[in-house]
Amino acid sequence: MEKTGNAIILIVLGLIVLAFPLLGVIPFSVLTGVAVLFLGLGLLFMGAASMGESLVMGIIELILGFLALIFGLGFIFNPALFSFVAALFVFIAGIFLVIAGIVAIASKTTGSRWTGLVALILGIIYIIVAAFIKDPLYLGILIGLWLLITGIIMLFQKD
């Protein structure tokens, strides 16, 4: 019964996020922003503390800390930045899949050719999706679809 309740909650959340896509992006953006902000603060403190032991390491940590602070604040106050970074990661993953697919297709074993074809197709889909994620609206729609599909699968899954 607990699994059914969770599935229904996921389905309802998925429908809500599909109706209002930015409701799915903003919480992820803010939570990620807060985490990256804390990371930046930690790196700044560690960089300042390690300046006495290793000047190069301290400077690197300070630079990374400032970058993390900028990204953290950007994610908190601008969900479009979060969507852009998410699209960039999806795009890179798509490129990796396309390369892996081409390598597998070019190999001499029969089984790897089919897995290579699947990887190639998924890589192309990733790249196409990444082109649309730059708008937070599309990222919200993808999050809503993920919640909805996960809920439906959980609802019909047998234990």
DSSP file (Angstrom, degrees, kcal/mol; ACC not computed):
  #  RESIDUE AA STRUCTURE BP1 BP2  ACC     N-H-->O    O-->H-N    N-H-->O    O-->H-N    TCO  KAPPA ALPHA  PHI   PSI    X-CA   Y-CA   Z-CA
    1    1 A M     >        0   0    0      0, 0.0     4,-2.2     0, 0.0     5,-0.2   0.000 360.0 360.0 360.0 -35.2    0.0    0.0    0.0
    2    2 A E  H  >  +     0   0    0      1,-0.2     4,-2.4     2,-0.2     5,-0.2   0.899 360.0  50.7 -64.3 -39.7    2.9    2.4    0.8
    3    3 A K  H  > S+     0   0    0      1,-0.2     4,-2.4     2,-0.2    -1,-0.2   0.880 109.3  51.2 -65.0 -38.3    4.3    1.9   -2.8
    4    4 A T  H  > S+     0   0    0      2,-0.2     4,-2.4     1,-0.2    -1,-0.2   0.907 109.7  50.0 -64.8 -41.4    0.9    2.7   -4.3
    5    5 A G  H  X S+     0   0    0     -4,-2.2     4,-2.2     2,-0.2    -2,-0.2   0.914 111.6  47.9 -63.1 -43.3    0.6    5.8   -2.2
    6    6 A N  H  X S+     0   0    0     -4,-2.4     4,-2.5     2,-0.2    -2,-0.2   0.901 110.8  52.1 -63.3 -40.5    4.1    6.9   -3.3
    7    7 A A  H  X S+     0   0    0     -4,-2.4     4,-2.4     2,-0.2    -2,-0.2   0.911 109.8  48.3 -62.2 -43.1    3.2    6.2   -6.9
    8    8 A I  H  X S+     0   0    0     -4,-2.4     4,-2.7     2,-0.2    -1,-0.2   0.901 110.5  51.5 -65.0 -40.4    0.1    8.3   -6.7
    9    9 A I  H  X S+     0   0    0     -4,-2.2     4,-2.9     2,-0.2    -2,-0.2   0.924 110.8  48.4 -61.9 -43.5    2.0   11.2   -5.1
   10   10 A L  H  X S+     0   0    0     -4,-2.5     4,-2.7     2,-0.2    -2,-0.2   0.901 111.5  49.8 -62.9 -40.6    4.6   11.0   -7.9
   11   11 A I  H  X S+     0   0    0     -4,-2.4     4,-2.4     2,-0.2    -2,-0.2   0.934 113.0  46.2 -63.4 -45.7    1.8   11.0  -10.6
   12   12 A V  H  X S+     0   0    0     -4,-2.7     4,-2.4     2,-0.2    -2,-0.2   0.930 113.9  48.1 -63.2 -45.2    0.1   14.0   -9.0
   13   13 A L  H  X S+     0   0    0     -4,-2.9     4,-2.8     1,-0.2     5,-0.2   0.904 110.8  52.4 -61.9 -40.4    3.4   15.9   -8.7
   14   14 A G  H  X S+     0   0    0     -4,-2.7     4,-2.3    -5,-0.2    -1,-0.2   0.910 110.3  47.2 -61.1 -43.2    4.2   15.0  -12.3
   15   15 A L  H  X S+     0   0    0     -4,-2.4     4,-2.0     2,-0.2    -1,-0.2   0.892 112.5  49.8 -66.0 -39.2    0.9   16.4  -13.5
   16   16 A I  H  X S+     0   0    0     -4,-2.4     4,-2.4     2,-0.2    -2,-0.2   0.934 112.6  46.7 -64.2 -45.3    1.3   19.6  -11.4
   17   17 A V  H  < S+     0   0    0     -4,-2.8     7,-0.3     1,-0.2     6,-0.2   0.868 111.5  51.7 -67.4 -35.1    4.8   20.1  -12.7
   18   18 A L  H  < S+     0   0    0     -4,-2.3    -1,-0.2    -5,-0.2    -2,-0.2   0.875 112.3  46.5 -66.6 -35.4    3.6   19.5  -16.3
   19   19 A A  H  < S+     0   0    0     -4,-2.0    -2,-0.2     1,-0.3    -1,-0.2   0.867 130.9  22.5 -71.9 -36.1    0.8   22.1  -15.7
   20   20 A F  S >< S-     0   0    0     -4,-2.4     3,-2.0    -5,-0.1     4,-0.4  -0.712  75.3-178.5-130.5  79.5    3.3   24.6  -14.2
   21   21 A P  T >> S+     0   0    0      0, 0.0     3,-1.4     0, 0.0     4,-0.8   0.775  76.7  61.4 -57.1 -32.7    6.8   23.6  -15.5
   22   22 A L  H 3> S+     0   0    0      1,-0.3     4,-2.4     2,-0.2     3,-0.1   0.736  90.3  69.9 -70.2 -18.8    8.7   26.2  -13.7
   23   23 A L  H <4 S+     0   0    0     -3,-2.0    -1,-0.3     1,-0.2    -6,-0.1   0.769 100.7  48.7 -65.2 -23.4    7.5   24.7  -10.3
   24   24 A G  H <> S+     0   0    0     -3,-1.4     4,-0.6    -4,-0.4    -1,-0.2   0.768 115.0  42.4 -84.7 -27.0    9.8   21.8  -11.1
   25   25 A V  H  X S+     0   0    0     -4,-0.8     4,-2.9     2,-0.1     5,-0.2   0.892 104.5  60.3 -87.1 -43.4   12.9   23.8  -12.0
   26   26 A I  H  X S+     0   0    0     -4,-2.4     4,-2.9     1,-0.2     5,-0.3   0.904 104.7  47.4 -59.8 -47.2   12.9   26.5   -9.3
   27   27 A P  H  > S+     0   0    0      0, 0.0     4,-2.8     0, 0.0     5,-0.3   0.928 115.0  47.0 -60.9 -41.5   13.2   24.2   -6.3
   28   28 A F  H  X S+     0   0    0     -4,-0.6     4,-2.5     1,-0.2     5,-0.3   0.915 113.9  48.7 -62.6 -41.9   16.0   22.2   -8.0
   29   29 A S  H  X S+     0   0    0     -4,-2.9     4,-2.4     2,-0.2    -1,-0.2   0.928 114.3  44.1 -64.0 -46.1   17.7   25.4   -9.0
   30   30 A V  H  X S+     0   0    0     -4,-2.9     4,-2.6    -5,-0.2    -2,-0.2   0.929 115.3  47.4 -66.7 -45.7   17.5   26.9   -5.5
   31   31 A L  H  X S+     0   0    0     -4,-2.8     4,-2.2    -5,-0.3    -2,-0.2   0.914 115.0  45.8 -63.6 -42.2   18.5   23.7   -3.7
   32   32 A T  H  X S+     0   0    0     -4,-2.5     4,-2.8    -5,-0.3     5,-0.2   0.905 111.9  53.2 -65.0 -40.5   21.5   23.2   -6.0
   33   33 A G  H  X S+     0   0    0     -4,-2.4     4,-2.4    -5,-0.3    -2,-0.2   0.910 108.9  48.1 -60.8 -43.7   22.4   26.9   -5.6
   34   34 A V  H  X S+     0   0    0     -4,-2.6     4,-2.4     2,-0.2    -1,-0.2   0.919 113.0  48.5 -63.6 -43.6   22.4   26.6   -1.8
   35   35 A A  H  X S+     0   0    0     -4,-2.2     4,-2.2     1,-0.2    -2,-0.2   0.925 114.1  45.3 -63.1 -44.3   24.6   23.5   -2.0
   36   36 A V  H  X S+     0   0    0     -4,-2.8     4,-2.5     2,-0.2    36,-0.2   0.855 110.7  55.2 -68.7 -34.0   27.0   25.1   -4.4
   37   37 A L  H  X S+     0   0    0     -4,-2.4     4,-2.4    -5,-0.2    -2,-0.2   0.926 109.2  46.4 -62.4 -45.4   27.1   28.3   -2.3
   38   38 A F  H  X S+     0   0    0     -4,-2.4     4,-2.6     2,-0.2    -2,-0.2   0.888 110.8  53.5 -63.8 -38.7   28.1   26.2    0.8
   39   39 A L  H  X S+     0   0    0     -4,-2.2     4,-2.6     2,-0.2    -2,-0.2   0.930 109.1  49.3 -59.1 -45.5   30.7   24.5   -1.3
   40   40 A G  H  X S+     0   0    0     -4,-2.5     4,-2.4     2,-0.2    -2,-0.2   0.912 110.7  48.9 -61.4 -44.1   32.1   27.8   -2.4
   41   41 A L  H  X S+     0   0    0     -4,-2.4     4,-2.5     2,-0.2    -1,-0.2   0.922 111.7  49.8 -62.1 -43.2   32.2   29.1    1.2
   42   42 A G  H  X S+     0   0    0     -4,-2.6     4,-2.7     1,-0.2    -2,-0.2   0.913 111.0  48.9 -61.1 -43.5   34.0   25.9    2.3
   43   43 A L  H  X S+     0   0    0     -4,-2.6     4,-2.8     2,-0.2    -1,-0.2   0.885 110.1  52.0 -64.5 -38.4   36.5   26.2   -0.5
   44   44 A L  H  X S+     0   0    0     -4,-2.4     4,-2.4     2,-0.2    -2,-0.2   0.936 112.6  44.6 -62.6 -45.9   37.1   29.9    0.4
   45   45 A F  H  X S+     0   0    0     -4,-2.5     4,-2.2     2,-0.2    -2,-0.2   0.915 115.7  47.2 -64.6 -42.6   37.8   29.0    4.1
   46   46 A M  H  X S+     0   0    0     -4,-2.7     4,-2.3     2,-0.2    -2,-0.2   0.895 111.6  51.7 -66.3 -39.0   40.0   26.0    3.1
   47   47 A G  H  < S+     0   0    0     -4,-2.8     4,-0.5     2,-0.2    -2,-0.2   0.912 111.3  46.4 -63.7 -42.8   41.9   28.1    0.6
   48   48 A A  H >< S+     0   0    0     -4,-2.4     3,-0.7     1,-0.2     4,-0.3   0.895 114.5  48.3 -66.2 -38.7   42.6   30.8    3.2
   49   49 A A  H >< S+     0   0    0     -4,-2.2     3,-0.6     1,-0.2     4,-0.3   0.839 112.3  47.8 -71.2 -32.8   43.6   28.2    5.8
   50   50 A S  T 3X S+     0   0    0     -4,-2.3     4,-2.7     1,-0.2     8,-0.4   0.414  82.9  93.6 -92.2   4.3   45.9   26.4    3.4
   51   51 A M  T <4 S+     0   0    0     -3,-0.7    -1,-0.2    -4,-0.5    -2,-0.1   0.849  85.0  53.3 -61.8 -33.3   47.7   29.5    2.1
   52   52 A G  T <4 S+     0   0    0     -3,-0.6    -1,-0.2    -4,-0.3     3,-0.2   0.853 115.4  38.1 -70.8 -34.5   50.4   29.0    4.8
   53   53 A E  T  4 S+     0   0    0     -4,-0.3     2,-0.4     1,-0.3    -2,-0.2   0.927 135.6   6.1 -82.7 -48.6   51.1   25.4    3.8
   54   54 A S     X  -     0   0    0     -4,-2.7     4,-2.5     1,-0.1    -1,-0.3  -0.905  56.6-166.4-142.7 109.5   50.8   25.6    0.0
   55   55 A L  H  > S+     0   0    0     -2,-0.4     4,-2.3     1,-0.2     5,-0.2   0.901  92.6  49.8 -62.0 -42.5   50.4   28.9   -1.8
   56   56 A V  H  > S+     0   0    0      2,-0.2     4,-2.4     1,-0.2    -1,-0.2   0.930 112.5  46.4 -64.1 -46.0   49.4   27.3   -5.1
   57   57 A M  H  > S+     0   0    0      1,-0.2     4,-2.5     2,-0.2    -1,-0.2   0.905 112.3  51.3 -64.2 -40.8   46.8   25.0   -3.5
   58   58 A G  H  X S+     0   0    0     -4,-2.5     4,-2.2    -8,-0.4    -1,-0.2   0.907 110.8  47.8 -61.8 -42.5   45.4   27.9   -1.5
   59   59 A I  H  X S+     0   0    0     -4,-2.3     4,-2.6     2,-0.2    -2,-0.2   0.913 111.2  50.6 -65.8 -42.6   45.0   30.1   -4.6
   60   60 A I  H  X S+     0   0    0     -4,-2.4     4,-2.7     1,-0.2     5,-0.2   0.927 111.7  47.8 -60.9 -44.5   43.4   27.2   -6.5
   61   61 A E  H  X S+     0   0    0     -4,-2.5     4,-2.4     2,-0.2    -1,-0.2   0.884 111.5  50.7 -64.7 -37.9   40.9   26.7   -3.7
   62   62 A L  H  X S+     0   0    0     -4,-2.2     4,-2.5     2,-0.2    -2,-0.2   0.921 111.5  47.4 -64.5 -43.7   40.1   30.4   -3.5
   63   63 A I  H  X S+     0   0    0     -4,-2.6     4,-2.4     2,-0.2    -2,-0.2   0.940 114.2  46.4 -63.1 -47.0   39.5   30.6   -7.2
   64   64 A L  H  X S+     0   0    0     -4,-2.7     4,-2.7     1,-0.2    -1,-0.2   0.884 111.2  53.9 -62.0 -37.9   37.2   27.5   -7.1
   65   65 A G  H  X S+     0   0    0     -4,-2.4     4,-2.4    -5,-0.2    -2,-0.2   0.920 109.3  46.7 -62.0 -44.7   35.5   29.0   -4.1
   66   66 A F  H  X S+     0   0    0     -4,-2.5     4,-2.3     2,-0.2    -2,-0.2   0.910 113.0  49.5 -65.2 -41.2   34.7   32.3   -5.9
   67   67 A L  H  X S+     0   0    0     -4,-2.4     4,-2.7     1,-0.2     5,-0.2   0.920 111.3  49.2 -62.4 -42.8   33.5   30.4   -8.9
   68   68 A A  H  X S+     0   0    0     -4,-2.7     4,-3.0     1,-0.2    -2,-0.2   0.889 110.0  51.9 -64.6 -38.5   31.3   28.2   -6.8
   69   69 A L  H  X S+     0   0    0     -4,-2.4     4,-2.6     2,-0.2     5,-0.3   0.926 110.9  47.7 -62.0 -43.7   29.9   31.3   -5.0
   70   70 A I  H  X S+     0   0    0     -4,-2.3     4,-2.4     2,-0.2    -2,-0.2   0.944 115.9  43.5 -63.0 -48.1   29.1   32.9   -8.4
   71   71 A F  H  X S+     0   0    0     -4,-2.7     4,-3.0     2,-0.2     5,-0.2   0.912 113.0  52.9 -64.4 -41.6   27.4   29.7   -9.7
   72   72 A G  H  X S+     0   0    0     -4,-3.0     4,-2.0   -36,-0.2    -2,-0.2   0.937 112.8  42.7 -59.4 -48.3   25.6   29.2   -6.4
   73   73 A L  H  X S+     0   0    0     -4,-2.6     4,-2.5     1,-0.2     5,-0.2   0.883 113.8  53.4 -65.3 -37.2   24.1   32.7   -6.3
   74   74 A G  H  X S+     0   0    0     -4,-2.4     4,-2.0    -5,-0.3     7,-0.3   0.913 109.1  47.9 -63.3 -42.4   23.3   32.4  -10.1
   75   75 A F  H  < S+     0   0    0     -4,-3.0    -1,-0.2     1,-0.2    -2,-0.2   0.884 113.5  48.8 -64.9 -37.8   21.4   29.1   -9.5
   76   76 A I  H  < S+     0   0    0     -4,-2.0    -2,-0.2    -5,-0.2    -1,-0.2   0.926 124.1  27.8 -68.2 -44.7   19.5   30.6   -6.6
   77   77 A F  H  < S+     0   0    0     -4,-2.5    -2,-0.2     1,-0.2    -1,-0.2   0.534 125.6  42.1 -99.7  -7.2   18.5   33.9   -8.4
   78   78 A N    >X  -     0   0    0     -4,-2.0     3,-1.4    -5,-0.2     4,-1.0  -0.729  53.6-176.7-143.3  90.9   18.4   32.7  -12.0
   79   79 A P  H 3> S+     0   0    0      0, 0.0     4,-2.2     0, 0.0     5,-0.2   0.744  83.8  69.0 -59.3 -22.4   16.9   29.3  -12.8
   80   80 A A  H 3> S+     0   0    0      2,-0.2     4,-2.3     1,-0.2     5,-0.1   0.860  95.5  53.9 -65.4 -33.6   17.8   29.9  -16.5
   81   81 A L  H <> S+     0   0    0     -3,-1.4     4,-2.4    -7,-0.3    -1,-0.2   0.914 107.9  50.2 -64.2 -42.3   21.5   29.5  -15.5
   82   82 A F  H  X S+     0   0    0     -4,-1.0     4,-2.5    -8,-0.3    -2,-0.2   0.916 110.8  49.3 -60.2 -43.6   20.7   26.2  -13.9
   83   83 A S  H  X S+     0   0    0     -4,-2.2     4,-2.5     2,-0.2    -2,-0.2   0.888 109.6  51.8 -64.2 -38.9   18.9   25.1  -17.0
   84   84 A F  H  X S+     0   0    0     -4,-2.3     4,-2.2    50,-0.2    -2,-0.2   0.931 111.5  45.9 -63.4 -45.5   21.8   26.1  -19.2
   85   85 A V  H  X S+     0   0    0     -4,-2.4     4,-2.2     2,-0.2    -2,-0.2   0.897 112.5  51.1 -65.6 -40.1   24.3   24.1  -17.1
   86   86 A A  H  X S+     0   0    0     -4,-2.5     4,-2.3     1,-0.2    -1,-0.2   0.914 110.5  49.4 -62.0 -42.2   21.9   21.1  -17.1
   87   87 A A  H  X S+     0   0    0     -4,-2.5     4,-2.7     1,-0.2    -2,-0.2   0.881 108.2  54.1 -63.9 -38.0   21.7   21.4  -20.9
   88   88 A L  H  X S+     0   0    0     -4,-2.2     4,-2.4     2,-0.2    -1,-0.2   0.919 109.7  46.5 -63.1 -43.5   25.5   21.5  -21.1
   89   89 A F  H  X S+     0   0    0     -4,-2.2     4,-2.4     2,-0.2    -2,-0.2   0.901 113.5  48.4 -65.9 -40.4   25.8   18.3  -19.1
   90   90 A V  H  X S+     0   0    0     -4,-2.3     4,-2.3     2,-0.2    -2,-0.2   0.904 111.3  51.3 -65.3 -40.3   23.2   16.5  -21.1
   91   91 A F  H  X S+     0   0    0     -4,-2.7     4,-2.1     2,-0.2    -2,-0.2   0.922 110.5  47.8 -61.7 -45.4   24.9   17.7  -24.3
   92   92 A I  H  X S+     0   0    0     -4,-2.4     4,-2.3     1,-0.2    -2,-0.2   0.909 111.4  50.6 -63.0 -42.7   28.3   16.4  -23.2
   93   93 A A  H  X S+     0   0    0     -4,-2.4     4,-2.4     1,-0.2    -1,-0.2   0.894 108.9  52.8 -61.6 -39.1   26.7   13.1  -22.2
   94   94 A G  H  X S+     0   0    0     -4,-2.3     4,-2.5     2,-0.2    -2,-0.2   0.900 108.1  49.7 -62.4 -41.7   25.1   12.9  -25.7
   95   95 A I  H  X S+     0   0    0     -4,-2.1     4,-2.5     2,-0.2    -2,-0.2   0.920 110.5  50.4 -63.7 -43.1   28.4   13.5  -27.3
   96   96 A F  H  X S+     0   0    0     -4,-2.3     4,-2.8     1,-0.2    -2,-0.2   0.919 111.2  48.8 -60.7 -43.3   30.0   10.7  -25.2
   97   97 A L  H  X S+     0   0    0     -4,-2.4     4,-2.8     2,-0.2    -2,-0.2   0.911 110.4  50.6 -64.3 -41.7   27.2    8.3  -26.1
   98   98 A V  H  X S+     0   0    0     -4,-2.5     4,-2.4     2,-0.2    -2,-0.2   0.932 113.0  46.0 -61.2 -45.5   27.5    9.1  -29.9
   99   99 A I  H  X S+     0   0    0     -4,-2.5     4,-2.5     2,-0.2    -2,-0.2   0.933 114.2  47.8 -63.0 -45.9   31.3    8.5  -29.7
  100  100 A A  H  X S+     0   0    0     -4,-2.8     4,-2.4     1,-0.2    -2,-0.2   0.889 112.1  51.2 -62.2 -38.6   30.8    5.2  -27.8
  101  101 A G  H  X S+     0   0    0     -4,-2.8     4,-2.5    -5,-0.2    -2,-0.2   0.911 109.9  48.0 -64.7 -42.9   28.1    4.2  -30.2
  102  102 A I  H  X S+     0   0    0     -4,-2.4     4,-2.2     2,-0.2    -2,-0.2   0.913 112.6  49.1 -64.6 -42.5   30.3    4.8  -33.2
  103  103 A V  H  X S+     0   0    0     -4,-2.5     4,-0.8     2,-0.2    -2,-0.2   0.923 113.0  47.2 -62.9 -43.5   33.2    2.9  -31.7
  104  104 A A  H >< S+     0   0    0     -4,-2.4     3,-0.5     1,-0.2    -2,-0.2   0.892 111.7  50.2 -66.6 -39.0   30.9   -0.1  -30.8
  105  105 A I  H 3< S+     0   0    0     -4,-2.5    -1,-0.2     1,-0.2    -2,-0.2   0.887 109.9  51.3 -65.2 -37.4   29.4   -0.1  -34.3
  106  106 A A  H 3< S+     0   0    0     -4,-2.2    -1,-0.2    -5,-0.2    -2,-0.2   0.647  92.3  98.1 -74.8 -14.2   32.9   -0.1  -35.8
  107  107 A S  S << S-     0   0    0     -4,-0.8    -3,-0.0    -3,-0.5     6,-0.0  -0.245  80.6-122.2 -72.7 166.3   34.0   -3.0  -33.6
  108  108 A K  S    S+     0   0    0      4,-0.0     2,-0.3     5,-0.0    -1,-0.1   0.591  79.4  97.0 -89.1 -11.1   34.0   -6.5  -35.0
  109  109 A T     >  -     0   0    0     -5,-0.1     4,-0.8     1,-0.1    -2,-0.1  -0.603  66.8-141.8 -84.7 142.0   31.7   -8.2  -32.5
  110  110 A T  H >> S+     0   0    0     -2,-0.3     4,-1.1     1,-0.2     3,-0.6   0.903  96.8  53.2 -68.0 -43.7   28.0   -8.6  -33.4
  111  111 A G  H 3> S+     0   0    0      1,-0.2     4,-1.7     2,-0.2     3,-0.2   0.861 105.5  53.9 -62.9 -36.3   26.6   -7.9  -30.0
  112  112 A S  H 3> S+     0   0    0      1,-0.2     4,-2.3     2,-0.2    -1,-0.2   0.755  99.0  63.8 -72.8 -21.6   28.4   -4.7  -29.6
  113  113 A R  H <X S+     0   0    0     -4,-0.8     4,-2.2    -3,-0.6    -1,-0.2   0.913 104.6  45.7 -66.4 -40.6   27.0   -3.4  -32.9
  114  114 A W  H  X S+     0   0    0     -4,-1.1     4,-2.3    -3,-0.2    -2,-0.2   0.928 114.9  46.1 -68.4 -43.4   23.5   -3.5  -31.5
  115  115 A T  H  X S+     0   0    0     -4,-1.7     4,-2.6     1,-0.2    -2,-0.2   0.867 112.1  53.3 -65.7 -33.8   24.5   -1.8  -28.2
  116  116 A G  H  X S+     0   0    0     -4,-2.3     4,-2.6     2,-0.2    -2,-0.2   0.895 107.4  50.3 -65.5 -39.9   26.5    0.7  -30.3
  117  117 A L  H  X S+     0   0    0     -4,-2.2     4,-2.6     2,-0.2    -2,-0.2   0.916 111.4  48.4 -63.8 -43.0   23.4    1.5  -32.4
  118  118 A V  H  X S+     0   0    0     -4,-2.3     4,-2.8     2,-0.2     5,-0.2   0.927 112.7  48.3 -61.9 -44.9   21.3    2.0  -29.2
  119  119 A A  H  X S+     0   0    0     -4,-2.6     4,-2.5     1,-0.2    -2,-0.2   0.894 111.5  50.7 -62.8 -39.8   24.0    4.2  -27.7
  120  120 A L  H  X S+     0   0    0     -4,-2.6     4,-2.2     2,-0.2    -2,-0.2   0.931 112.3  45.8 -63.5 -46.1   24.2    6.2  -31.0
  121  121 A I  H  X S+     0   0    0     -4,-2.6     4,-2.3     2,-0.2    -2,-0.2   0.928 114.6  47.6 -63.8 -45.2   20.5    6.8  -31.1
  122  122 A L  H  X S+     0   0    0     -4,-2.8     4,-2.8     1,-0.2    -1,-0.2   0.890 110.1  53.7 -63.9 -38.3   20.3    7.7  -27.4
  123  123 A G  H  X S+     0   0    0     -4,-2.5     4,-2.3    -5,-0.2    -1,-0.2   0.910 109.0  48.0 -61.7 -42.4   23.3   10.1  -27.9
  124  124 A I  H  X S+     0   0    0     -4,-2.2     4,-2.2     2,-0.2    -1,-0.2   0.907 111.9  50.0 -64.7 -41.2   21.5   11.8  -30.7
  125  125 A I  H  X S+     0   0    0     -4,-2.3     4,-2.9     2,-0.2     5,-0.2   0.917 109.3  52.1 -62.4 -43.1   18.3   12.1  -28.6
  126  126 A Y  H  X S+     0   0    0     -4,-2.8     4,-2.7     1,-0.2    -2,-0.2   0.927 109.9  48.6 -57.7 -45.6   20.4   13.6  -25.7
  127  127 A I  H  X S+     0   0    0     -4,-2.3     4,-1.3     2,-0.2    -1,-0.2   0.901 112.4  48.1 -64.3 -40.5   21.9   16.2  -28.0
  128  128 A I  H  X S+     0   0    0     -4,-2.2     4,-0.8     2,-0.2     3,-0.3   0.931 113.2  47.7 -64.4 -45.3   18.4   17.1  -29.4
  129  129 A V  H >X S+     0   0    0     -4,-2.9     4,-1.4     1,-0.2     3,-1.1   0.899 107.2  57.0 -62.4 -40.6   17.0   17.3  -25.8
  130  130 A A  H 3X S+     0   0    0     -4,-2.7     4,-0.6     1,-0.3    -1,-0.2   0.825  98.9  61.0 -61.3 -30.9   19.9   19.5  -24.7
  131  131 A A  H 3< S+     0   0    0     -4,-1.3    -1,-0.3    -3,-0.3    -2,-0.2   0.809 111.2  39.4 -65.7 -27.8   19.1   22.0  -27.4
  132  132 A F  H X< S+     0   0    0     -3,-1.1     3,-1.3    -4,-0.8     6,-0.4   0.666  98.0  75.6 -94.9 -18.3   15.7   22.5  -25.8
  133  133 A I  H 3< S+     0   0    0     -4,-1.4     6,-0.3     1,-0.3   -46,-0.2   0.690  70.6  86.3 -70.5 -17.0   16.7   22.5  -22.2
  134  134 A K  T 3< S+     0   0    0     -4,-0.6    -1,-0.3    -3,-0.2   -50,-0.2   0.776  80.9  70.1 -56.3 -25.1   18.2   26.0  -22.3
  135  135 A D  S X> S-     0   0    0     -3,-1.3     4,-1.3     1,-0.1     3,-1.2  -0.843  85.0-140.4 -92.0 124.7   14.7   27.2  -21.6
  136  136 A P  H 3> S+     0   0    0      0, 0.0     4,-2.3     0, 0.0     5,-0.2   0.774  99.0  68.0 -56.3 -25.4   13.7   26.4  -18.0
  137  137 A L  H 3> S+     0   0    0      1,-0.2     4,-1.9     2,-0.2     5,-0.1   0.915 100.6  46.2 -60.3 -44.0   10.2   25.6  -19.3
  138  138 A Y  H <> S+     0   0    0     -3,-1.2     4,-2.4    -6,-0.4    -1,-0.2   0.873 110.1  52.9 -69.7 -36.9   11.5   22.5  -21.1
  139  139 A L  H  X S+     0   0    0     -4,-1.3     4,-2.3    -6,-0.3    -1,-0.2   0.910 109.2  50.8 -62.9 -40.4   13.6   21.3  -18.2
  140  140 A G  H  X S+     0   0    0     -4,-2.3     4,-2.6     2,-0.2    -2,-0.2   0.893 108.9  51.0 -62.3 -40.3   10.4   21.6  -16.0
  141  141 A I  H  X S+     0   0    0     -4,-1.9     4,-2.7     2,-0.2    -2,-0.2   0.914 109.9  49.7 -63.9 -42.4    8.5   19.6  -18.6
  142  142 A L  H  X S+     0   0    0     -4,-2.4     4,-2.4     2,-0.2    -2,-0.2   0.902 111.3  49.0 -63.4 -40.3   11.2   16.9  -18.6
  143  143 A I  H  X S+     0   0    0     -4,-2.3     4,-2.5     2,-0.2    -2,-0.2   0.918 111.9  49.3 -64.1 -43.1   11.1   16.8  -14.7
  144  144 A G  H  X S+     0   0    0     -4,-2.6     4,-2.6     2,-0.2    -2,-0.2   0.911 111.3  48.7 -62.2 -43.2    7.3   16.5  -14.8
  145  145 A L  H  X S+     0   0    0     -4,-2.7     4,-3.0     2,-0.2     5,-0.3   0.902 110.5  51.7 -63.0 -40.8    7.4   13.7  -17.4
  146  146 A W  H  X S+     0   0    0     -4,-2.4     4,-2.6     2,-0.2     5,-0.2   0.932 111.6  46.2 -62.1 -45.4   10.0   11.9  -15.3
  147  147 A L  H  X S+     0   0    0     -4,-2.5     4,-2.4     2,-0.2    -2,-0.2   0.931 115.4  46.9 -61.4 -45.5    7.8   12.2  -12.2
  148  148 A L  H  X S+     0   0    0     -4,-2.6     4,-2.4     2,-0.2    -2,-0.2   0.934 114.8  44.5 -63.2 -48.6    4.7   11.0  -14.1
  149  149 A I  H  X S+     0   0    0     -4,-3.0     4,-2.6     2,-0.2     5,-0.2   0.908 113.5  50.9 -65.2 -42.2    6.4    8.1  -15.8
  150  150 A T  H  X S+     0   0    0     -4,-2.6     4,-2.5    -5,-0.3    -1,-0.2   0.918 111.4  48.9 -61.0 -42.9    8.2    7.0  -12.6
  151  151 A G  H  X S+     0   0    0     -4,-2.4     4,-2.1    -5,-0.2    -2,-0.2   0.909 111.7  48.1 -62.7 -43.1    4.8    7.1  -10.7
  152  152 A I  H  X S+     0   0    0     -4,-2.4     4,-1.8     2,-0.2    -2,-0.2   0.914 112.1  49.1 -65.2 -42.7    3.0    5.1  -13.4
  153  153 A I  H  X S+     0   0    0     -4,-2.6     4,-0.9     1,-0.2    -2,-0.2   0.925 112.5  48.4 -62.7 -43.5    5.8    2.4  -13.5
  154  154 A M  H  < S+     0   0    0     -4,-2.5     3,-0.3     1,-0.2    -1,-0.2   0.875 108.5  55.3 -63.2 -36.2    5.7    2.2   -9.7
  155  155 A L  H  < S+     0   0    0     -4,-2.1    -1,-0.2     1,-0.2    -2,-0.2   0.883 116.8  34.0 -64.7 -39.0    1.9    1.9   -9.7
  156  156 A F  H  < S+     0   0    0     -4,-1.8     2,-0.3    -5,-0.1    -1,-0.2   0.421  92.1 112.2 -99.1   0.6    1.9   -1.1  -12.1
  157  157 A Q     <  -     0   0    0     -4,-0.9     2,-0.3    -3,-0.3    -3,-0.0  -0.552  61.6-136.6 -77.4 136.9    5.1   -2.7  -10.9
  158  158 A K              0   0    0     -2,-0.3    -2,-0.1     1,-0.1    -1,-0.0  -0.716 360.0 360.0 -93.1 143.5    4.7   -6.1   -9.1
  159  159 A D              0   0    0     -2,-0.3    -1,-0.1     0, 0.0    -2,-0.0   0.451 360.0 360.0 -81.9 360.0    6.6   -6.8   -5.9
